[in-house]
Amino acid sequence: MTLDSLHLKTKYSKTQCNIVDDFYTPCMRESIYYDRLSGYFSSGIYLLVWDALQEFINNSGVIRLVCSPELTNEDKEALKEGWMSKTDEILSASLLDTYNQMLESDQPIPAKLLACLVSQDILKIKLAILPVGSLYHDKVGTFRDIDGNVVGFRGAMNETYKGLAPDGNIESIEVFSTCEGERDAERAHEAQASFDEIWNAKVCDVLVYDLPSSVKYKFLEISRTENIPDLLYELKKINNTHKKTTGHYELRKHQDAALKDWHIKGRRGILEHATGSGKTFTAICAIRDSLERGEIPLILVPSTDLVEQWDTELRKFLSEINPVILECDGNNSKWKESITNFSSSNESKNHLLLATIQTASTKDFLNKITDGEHIFFVADEVHRCGSSQYRKVFNIQSGPRLGLSATPRRYRDPEGTDAIYTYFENELAPKYTLEDAIKGNVLTEYEYHPHLVELTSDEQDEWSKLSKSIRKHYAKIKNFSKNPDDIWNNSSLKSLRIKRARILKGAHNKVNLAREVLQEYRYGDKWIVYCDSISQINQLHDVLKHDKELKKQTILQYHSDLDRDERRRILEFFSENTGILLSVRCLDEGIDIPSVSHALILASSKNPREFIQRRGRILRNHPGKTCAYLHDMIITPYDTSNEDIGPSILNSELARAIQFGRWAKNPNCIATLKEIAIKYDINVDEVSEEGYDDEQENI
């Protein structure tokens, strides 16, 4: 094909079409010469025309570009006076400064490609210097094919991302071709002549220079370690992966940008997006890209329930490639026989590994998996991988890496947090907060209702007794070490603090207050109650079954003591029906029931990660759901004077509550919290959001 085979319009406007797809790309694909006069230039153009550029290069195409460097008026005067000794110095300084900024930016790959194209004479650049106060803005360009056909265009369009992107500045071009009659042919030839005059330095008052030798050397230096096909391939992925649609689902803007940033950062990083904002779908788009490359995705999740949920999502969104998924968890031991061969290659481009972190951290798994650069390591709820028990998974050698979590940092565990960030290397931009998600209608609005729960006298006595022991141990340990981490992580002190925390977790008055709150249940509601333990679930279940009204409602239990099939049946029933679901921690991470309308939190977690996830569970959008309702138990001991070691229970309780209330639909809830703080002489502005990870209870 040649340019005369194209059906071109006389004008293209970004308000009416995509100039790149409709004009720029097809013309470049059919051409062997592309000439352009432009005021500004950035190699960001290659993010948009990667496929056309590849074909253009395959056709031995040559690009000639005239553009203006950024110079001061003093520099322009010096060049005009013909001070040749300073010419190279002035131009080199400007161009190298601009180029180095491109290399150090979030998009270095286009800059590297620019260097390769220039070094291989595919792209030829000349610099046009106009009189002081001017910049070359005659935006003319031409495409020429092997038969000599010419397509010319003029208009306000620069070779920059914003100049070409559909979401960039509103710009338009007029088009004229030698194939469209005498008048258009004349205009096309005039456009070519305009370019040639500048290129050959035949325009009065316009100084034209070749690239300085120092800039060419810089380009050559960069190109020695780069490869044009590889760079074009990477640019293809940057541009296409984040635009990819799967089925009838499209990436939202924050997902789009994060995937693009992941590619830019070498396909390694942590995605910190709010619960319910689509982390799984974002990851599946990256997984699709990985499969196309012949890599093997290894997806780690915290539980067998999430293995099942991920399996469903992968088969849903990757249905056209018929994915072959090897599940590695406690419900399937056959993986041991096949994982070595299964993980060695992916010629069919549809093999995926899906494992729990518990299984993936075992010796069997680590010894049998065929790891290496072909493995794409994906960790859902990546904060779980940082625990001392599970961070062995970071011994798996892999190429690309993607961690997912609303809260990737492990509280009171700097070593675990460091292990996570060392392995995944980068934080991906943009982060996507709860506020962002609610404002963007990704999550629903919510009301927050805190409820005050006081300890019993016996619980307070036990609390005080443990507090005294904690103080004694604290003083003793402090004599031997001044390092705060050594003090905090001391096993004896940690054990005492956990015992004390369990008093709050199992506070007797929680169950009776929960019954009172649940009396707000109305037909059609769907409640999740987060309990601290199976024992607490049983206590509450018994109380509700003896309540005159609540015993008429469907009350379900969901916890880890139930087998997998039973848990699945419970979730399926609850997803399709109304009622009250009593659960323990296993619902914190990833299990998706968007139709939930109410949540009641009995579980007294000091870990921001956990309470953020619990809130996120009920904020997912669902047809007919306009607002969610979150009820929270705030524990208050009688005597706060013993709380002098680390963040106090009250401080942490109020810190959680205030964070919940901050973005709630009912601002009066904050006033109630402030009254509680005043009662106990707590400065609301200074309350800490720190806490320990409940996994420490396993020590």
N, C-alpha and C positions, 0 to 999 in steps of 0.2 A: 504494500500500500504506500501511497504518497499523499502529500498535502491536498491534492485535488480530489481525493476520495472523501474528505471530511465535509460534513454539512455544518458550516459555521454561520453564526449569527453576525450581524453587523455591530452589535453592542452586547456587552456582558456586564451585569451589575450584581454585586454581592447581595443586594436586597432581593434579587429575583432568582439567583442561581448560585451554584458553587463554581467559581471561576476556574479553580484548579481542575476539578473533574471534567467540566464541560468544555474548557478551552485549552488551558495551559498543558495539561497532561497529554491529550491526544495529539496536539501539535508537536510536542517534543518527541513523542514516540515515532512520528513519521519523518523527522528531520535529521539532517546530518550537520547543520550549522544553526547555532542560536546566538544572535547578537543582541546586546542590551545596553542601553544608556539608562542609568539609574542614579538618583541622588544618594541613596543609601544601599548598603548591601550587608546581608548577614547570611551565613550558610544555613540558617534555619529553613531556607527554601527546601532543602533536601528532606526535611521531615514530611513534606507534602507531596513530592513527586518522585519518590524513591523508585517506583516501578518504571516510570517513563525515563528516568535518568539511567537506569540499568540498560534498557533497550537502546537509549541514545549512545551510551558507551559501547555497547556491542556493535553498533553501526558505525563505529569509529568517528562519532560525532565530536565536534569542537565547539566550545562556548567562548565567546569573546565578551568581556564585560568592561564597561567604562563606569567608574564611580568616583566619588569624592571622599577623600579622607577628612577627618575632623581636625582642622587647623585653626590656630589663632590668627587674627588679622596681622599680627607682627610676622608670623610665619609666612603668610601669603605675600606680604610686602617683600620679604627676603627672597622668596622664590621669583617674584616678578622682577626684582633687580638683577636676577641672574647670578646670585652668589652661589655658584655651583658647589663650592666647598661645603656649603651648609645644606644643599638640596637633599642628599641622601640621609644626612643626620636628622633633618626635620621630618621627612617622610617616614623614615624608619621608626623614629620615636613614636609617631602617631599610630602607625599601623601595628607595630609590635605591642603597643599598649592595648589597643583594641583587641588584637588577636589573643593576647595572654588572658584578657578578661573572658573571652569566649572559651578558652581552654579551662579556666577555673570556674566557669559557671555550672549550673545544673545540667547543661546540655553540651558536654564537651565533644560528643561524637561528631556532630556536624562540622566543628572546627577542624577535627582530625581529617575528615573527608575532604574538606577544602584544601588542606595541605597536600593530600595525595593527588587530587585532581590537578592542582597547579604543577606539582612536581612531575607529573606524567604528561604535561602539555595538553590535557583535556580541557582545562580551564585556563584562559589567558586573560590577565587583568591589566588594565591601564588606568592611571589616575589622572583625572581632569581637575585642574585648579582654576576657578573663575576669579574675577576681580574681587577685592575686599567687599564683604557684605553679600556675596552671592554664593549659591550652591547649585550644582548642576541638577536641574529639575525637569529637563526635557525627557519625559518618560516614554521613550520610543524603543521598540524592540522588533526583531524580525526572526522568523523561522524560515529556513530554506531546505528543500529536500534534494534528493539525488537527481531529479529531473530539472532542477532549476526553478521550481515553483517557489513563490515567496508569499508568506503571510505576515503582514505587518500589523502592529497595534500601537496605540497611544493612549495614555491615561494615567490616572493617579494610582499606580500599583508598584510597590517596591518588592525587590527580592528579599523579603523578610517574612517571618512567620505572620505578623499582623497584616502585612501587605497582601497575603494570599489566603490566609485562613478564613473560613466562613464566619468565625466569630471575631475577626479582626475589625479594623476600621472600615467604614462603609465606603467602598471604592468601586470604580467602573472603568472599562476600557472600550475603545472603539476599534473595530477590526476591519481590515481591508486586504484583499488577496488578488494575486495576478490571475486567479482562476475565475474571477467574478466580474468580468467585463473591463472595458478600457479604463473607466474612471478609477475603479478600485485598483487596477493594475498600476496606474500612474501613482497613486498614493503609496502603494506598497514599495515601488521603486524609489520614491522620494524618501520613505522611511529608511531604506537601506543606504541611500546616499547620505542622509543625515548622520547615520552611524559611521560610515566610512570616513567622512570628513573629520569627525572628532578623533576617530581611531588613528588617522594618519596625521593628526596635529595641523589641520589646515583651516581651523576656525580662529579668527582674530580674537585676541584677549583671553583665549583659553590655553593654559599651559598643560601639556600632556606628558606624563612620565611613565616609564616602565616601573615595575615593582623593584624597589631597591634590592641589591644583592643580599643584604643582611636578612631581609624578609624571605627571599627565596631560600636562603640557607636554613632559616628556621623551619620553613615548610618541608624542606628536604630531610631535615633532622627528624621531624615528626613522622614523615611518611616511611622512614626506614623500619619502623616497628609496627606499621599498620598495613592493612590489606583492604583495598576498595570493596571487593565483594562482601567481606565480613562486615565492614562498616555499613554498607548499604542494607545488609540483612538486619543489622541491629536497628537501623533507622526505620526499616519496615516495621519491626516489632514495636518500636516506640510509638509510631504513628497509628498502626493498625490494631494492636492489642487493646488499647484503651478505647478504641471505637467499636470493638467487636460486639455484636449482639449474639445472644444465645437463645434460640427459640424466639419467643416474642418479648423477651426481657432485654432491656438495654441498661448499660452501666449509667449510674447517676454521675453527676459532675465530680463529686468527691472521690468516687471509685475510679473514674476515668483518670483523674489527675494522679492518684496514688499509684496506679499501675504504670503510668508513664514515668513517674519518678523512680519506681522500682527498676525499670529498664535502664534508666539513665545511671543509676547507682550500681550497675553491674549485676542486677537481678539478685540483690541481697538486701534484706531490710525487714523492719518490723512495722506492721500496719496497726496503728493505734486508733481504732474507730469505735464509736459508742456501740454498746450492745443494741442489736436490732437494726443497725445501719447497713447491713449487707456484706459483712466480711466474707462469709462463705461464698457468695456469688462472685465477689471480687477475686477470691483465690481460685475459683473454678475457671475463670477467664484466663488466669495465669497458667493453670494446669493445662488448659486446652493448647495454649501456645507451647508449653513444654512438650506435650505429646507430639505436636507437629514437628518438633526438632528431633524426635526420636529419643527423648529422655524418659526416665521412669519416675513419676511422682511418688514420693513416700509421704503419706499424710498421717500425722500423729494426732490423736485425740485423747481426752482425759478418761473416757469411759466406754464400755461396750454399747451403751445406749447411743452414744454419739457415733460409734462405728456404723450402726444401723442407719442413723439419720444421714450421715455423710454418704453412705452407699446409695441411699435413695436419691439424694441430691445429684450425685455424680451421674447416675444412670438417667436422671431426668434431663440434665442440661447437656450431657454428652451422648445422647441417645443415638445420634447418627453415626458414631464411630464404634458402637457396640462395645463399651468398655469391659475389659476383663480385669476384675478386681480381686486381689488376693487379700483376704481379711486375716489379720494376725491378732488374736485376742484369746481370752480364756475360754471362749465358746468354740474355738476352732484350733485344734492342735495339728491339723494336717499341713499347715503352712511350713512346719519344720522340714518336711520332705521336699518341698518344691521351691522354697524362697531363694536358694542359691542360684538356680538356673533362671527362675522367674525374674530376678533382679539384675541379671547379667547383661541383658540387651533388650531392646524394644523395637524390633524390626517392623512389627505389625502396627506400632504407634497407638496401641490401645491398652497397654498394660499399666495397672496402677497398684501400689501397695497401700493398704489402709490398716493401721495398727493403733492399739492403745499405747500410751507412753509406758504403762506398766509392763507390757510385753516387750516393747522396743528396747527397754533398758535391761533386759535379761541377757545373760551370757549367751544363751542359745541364739537369740536374735542377732546380737552384735557379732557373733562369730560366723553365722551362716549367711548374712546378707552380703551381696556383692556390691560394696559401696564404691564411690568414685565420682568423677565429674559428671557422669551421666545421671546421677540421682538428683532429683529436685526435692529438697527437704521442705515440707510444709508442716508447721506446728500450729494446730488450733488451740486456743487458750494457752498461748506460749508461756505464760508465767508459771504454769505447772511444771514445765521442763526444767526450771531453775532450781528445784528442790534438791537437796543433797542426795536423795534417793533416786531421782530420775535424770539428773544432768549427765549421766553416762551416755545418753543418746547423742550428746554433742561430740562423741568419739566417732560418729558416723561421718565418713568423708563424703562430701557432696559438692555439686556445682552451685546452681541457684538455690537460694534459701528465702523462705517467706514465713514470718511469724505473725500470728493473728491474736489480738487481745484488745479489749476495751481498757485494760489496766495492766500493761506488761511488766511494770516494776513490782518486785516482791518486797512487801513492807517488812522492815526489820530484818532483811536478809540481803545486805549489800553484796555478799559473795555470790548468791544465786542470781541476783540482778545483773551483776557484772558478767557472769557466765553466759547469760542470755544475749546480752548486747555484744559481747566479744564474738560469739558464734554468728550472729546475724548481721553484725557490722554497722548497719545504718538504721536511722529513724526515717520513715517515709513521710513525705509531705503530700497533702496536708493532713494533720491530725483532724479528727472529726469528733467533736464533743457532743454531749447530750443537748446543749443549747443549740448547736448547729442543726442537729437532727430534728428538734422540735420546730425550730424556725423554718426549716426546709420542708416541713410536713412529712418527713421520713418516719418520725415517731409521733405518737399522739400526745396531746396535752394531758396533764394529770393533776389531781388534787392530793395533798399530803396531810395526813391526820396523825400527829404524835399522841401517844397515850402514856401517862405517867404510871410506873409500877414501882412500888416500894418493897424492899426486902422485908422478910419477917424478922422478928427479934432473934430467933435461933440462927437464921442465915447471917444476920448482922454480927452476931457473936463469933461465928465461924470466920466471917470476913475479917474481923478485927484480929482474931488469933493468927490467921495466916499473914495478915499485914505486918504484925510484929515480927514474925519469923522472917519475912522478906527483908525487913529493915536490918535485922541482925546479920543475915547472910550478905546483904548488900554492903554493910560496913566491913565485914570480914574480907570479902572479895576485893573491895576497894583498897585495902591495905597492901594487897599483893599486885594489883594492876591498876593503872590510871587510864587504860584504854577503854573507852565506853563500850566498844563492841565486845571486848573480852568480858566485861561485867554483864552486859545484857545477855550474851549467849552462854553464860555459865549454866551448866545443866541443872545444878541444884536450885539455883535461883529461878531458872525457867520453869522447872517442875512446880515450884511453889506458886508462881504467878498463874500457871495453867490451872492448878487446883482452885485458886481463888476465883479465876475467871469462870470456872464451871458453876460456881455458886450463882452467878448472874445468869448463866445460860439456863440453869434449871430452876430459876426462881419460882417458888410455889404460886405466887399470885398471878403469874402470867396466864395460867390455864383458865382461871375464873374470869380474868379480864378479857381473854380471847373469846370466851363464850358470850360475854356482853357485846363485844364488837360484832361478832358474827350474827347477832340477832338483827343486824341491819340487812342481812341477806334477803333479797327479793327474787321472786320467780324470774328466771331469765339471766340472773347473775352467774358469773363463773369466777370462783375465788380460789386462789392458791394461798395456803398457810405455810410459811417457812418455819419449821420447828428446829430445835437444836439437836434432838436425838430421837431415836425410835421410841424410847421410853416416854418422852414427852408427847409424841404422836399418840401413843396408846392412852395416856392420861386424858388428852384432849378428846380423843375419839369416844372414850367412855362418858365424859361429861356431856358431849354433844348428843349422844344417843339417849341421854336421860332428860334432855331439854324438850319441853312440850312442843315447841315449834320446829326446832332444828332437826329433831329426830325424823321428821317427815321428808327431809331433803336427802339427796344423794351425797354420801360422805365417803370419799375414797382415800386410801393410804398408798403412798408411793415412796419406797426406800430401797436401799441396797440389799436388804435381806430377802427381798422378793426375787424370784428367778427372772431371767430376761424376757421370757414369753409373757409372764404375768405382768411385768412392767409395761410391755408393749401393748397388751390388751387394755390396761388401765389408761394409758395415754390416748389410745385410739378412742376409747369410750368418752374420756373427758374432752377430747378435741371436738367431738360431735354433739355433746350434751352439756347441760348446765349442772351445777353442783359445787361441792367444796372438796378440794384436793389437799390433803395433809402430806407434806413432803419434808425430807431432810435435804442435805446439801446437794444431792445428786441432780436437783433441778437448777442449780446455780449456773451451770456452764453449758450453753449451747442448745439445750432442749427447747424446741420452738412450739409454743401454743399461743399464737397471736390473738386468739379470741378471748383470752383471759381479761376480765374487766376489773377485778379487785385483787389486792394482795394484802396479807397480814403478816408482818414480820415479828415472830417471837424470838428468832435466833439473834442473840446479842453478839454480833461480830464486831471486832475492833478493826478489822481489815477493810479499808475502803474498796479494795477490789471486789470483795464479796457483796457488800451492800450495793455497789454500783450495778453489779450483774443482776441482783434481785430486782432492783428497780427497773432495769432494762427489759426484764422478762415480760412485764405487763404493759410496756409502752409501745409494743409493736402494733402497727396499723392493722385494722380488720374492718371489713364492710359493716357499716352501722355503728361502729365504735368511735365516739367523738371525744371521750374523756376516760381516763383510767383513775382508779382510786387506790391510794397506798396508805395503809395503816401500819404504824410502827410502835413497838414497845420501847419506852425509854426508862431504863433502870436507874433508880436513885437510892443509894444506901442512906441509912440514918446519919451516919457519922462520916464525914469526908476528911477529917483531920489526919487520918493515917495514909492518905494518898500522897506520899511525897517522893515516890520512886517512879520515874518515868511518867508518861502521860496517864492521868487519872482516868478511872472508869467514867466518871461524870463528864470529864472533858471529851473523851472519845465518843461517848454516847451523844453528847450535844453536837460534836463536830459532824457526826454522821447525819444527825437530824437536820442541822442547819444546811448541810449540802443538799439533802433531799428537798428541803423547803425553798431553797434558793431559786429554782426554776419552776416551782409549782404554780398552779393556776390560782390558788387561794393564798394571797400574801399574809393573811391574818395568822397563818400557822407559825410564821417567824416570830410574831409578837408573843405567842404562847411560850415558845422556846426561850425567848429572852427573859420572860418572867421566871422560868425555871432557873436560868443562869443567875439572875439577881438573887433568888432565894438562897443559892449556895455560894454566893460571892464569886462567881466565875465571870471573867472578862470574855465576852462572846467573840471579840476580835482576835483573841489570842488562843482560842481553843485549838488543839492540835488535831490533825487528821491522820496521825500515825497509828500503827497497830501491829500486832504480830500475826503471822500466818497460822491458821488453825492446824495446819499439817504438823506443827510442832508438838501437838498432843500425842503424836505417835512415838516420841522419844522414850 
